[in-house]
Amino acid sequence: MDFVIKVMPKGELELPDEIKAQLRPGDEYEVSLIEDSIVLKKIQKDLDIKEWFRIIEELSPDPNQPTLEEISKIVKKVRRERRFKE
């Protein structure tokens, strides 16, 4: 997907909402100049356990998360199927 951005008078970039939604405070990007293009590549950092928990807490609940009862039924079904195969 391509976007058009505008350079403001003081050099700031006006980014579309779809791009802003992908940016997080603290993210770092490598900037490359290739001919007449500017390429931003996100720098992937190793996450520590605190960062993992922070990310998990920010996620919204999974609307398709099975209940414990549903998980139990699935496990029982798989166990039954494995028993009959042996």
Contacts in CASP RR format, 6 or more apart in sequence:
PFRMAT RR
TARGET T0000
AUTHOR 0000-0000-0000
METHOD contacts of the structure
MODEL  1
MDFVIKVMPKGELELPDEIKAQLRPGDEYEVSLIEDSIVLKKIQKDLDIK
EWFRIIEELSPDPNQPTLEEISKIVKKVRRERRFKE
1 18 0 8 1.000
3 15 0 8 1.000
3 16 0 8 1.000
3 18 0 8 1.000
3 19 0 8 1.000
4 16 0 8 1.000
5 13 0 8 1.000
5 14 0 8 1.000
5 15 0 8 1.000
5 16 0 8 1.000
5 19 0 8 1.000
6 13 0 8 1.000
6 14 0 8 1.000
7 13 0 8 1.000
7 14 0 8 1.000
8 14 0 8 1.000
15 23 0 8 1.000
27 42 0 8 1.000
27 43 0 8 1.000
28 42 0 8 1.000
28 43 0 8 1.000
28 45 0 8 1.000
29 40 0 8 1.000
29 41 0 8 1.000
29 42 0 8 1.000
29 43 0 8 1.000
30 40 0 8 1.000
30 41 0 8 1.000
30 42 0 8 1.000
30 43 0 8 1.000
31 38 0 8 1.000
31 39 0 8 1.000
31 40 0 8 1.000
32 38 0 8 1.000
32 39 0 8 1.000
32 41 0 8 1.000
33 39 0 8 1.000
47 55 0 8 1.000
66 74 0 8 1.000
END
